[in-house]
């Protein structure tokens, strides 16, 4: 019996999968199979609804049907190309986020297709918009597949794993098509009955995709993952001083269990006495989130903070990042920029310094002590720099030992890096 099961699974699982992929792989695959199967089934019902909207079987001209179908496909492919141009780098920095929303876009597009029988005169418009959504979804799924599959590999078997994921998707697609045909055949041919069958398939498909991504582990650092990795490792001693505890750095597996991937995270929000951290903000938008952001005084304070950040003391003039701090009676925030010449190590060091500075501000309970950079805030900035300078080598080594890939950084967009001083 066991041998028969192994033979059955051979086309769908990597060779010696118990030793060549991570334990999370089976859970990920199981839920992806649910997602793909029910997604295919809902797609069958949507196609049936679109054919119904075009009047097939009711005297419609085959040529007009073909023209409308080809046009909607063409518009959809064009939309996919535009999307790939705009979003390209995010497929690597946030693969789980992109994969999650690819399923949402696919089901949203399928929902639109289900509505075409209600508005048959708008078939080309609705069909084109739906096809744009589908092409975006398929593009995002294929673009994130390699990044996600790679995280499951324990050996150099990415090719085998990718091939087997293709087999899994094919099997799920065939099973889903059969389920969709069976449901469609047992229901009256009307948009309302088709929607009744479509709704549960759509929502369970989305749930399956979400559940599968909980098992995908991303070893590269973006803002959210870096924050979760560091936050418990910076601790206060009984005397109120800050210390770094390497053993408390979270691993990629630990971060994956609590990472929020349904939305993109570009900044760190305030928490208690801890100020927020905005990374690589556009200078023209500074101050908008502060009370009275449009007032002349606030704008002067913003200008002073920027000037202080980009003209640091001599001790920090060789660093490839810049830190500023602003606070009011209701909010407090750090701003972090990177120089155009910053390396991955510089970016990691700047983020580490900002997190240390954030903890020091909170520990002194002066996160709201005046606007733009009091003497105390400046002193804490220097103290946090000295601490991060002294412990960064140990921190960087510990990050690598914890399993993180620091060869590529997704903490900031290179297009937002600034050139302040001559090199």
Order of alpha helices (4+ residues) and beta strands (2+ residues): alpha-alpha-alpha-alpha-alpha-alpha-alpha-alpha-alpha-beta-alpha-beta-beta-alpha-beta-beta-alpha-beta-beta-alpha-alpha-beta
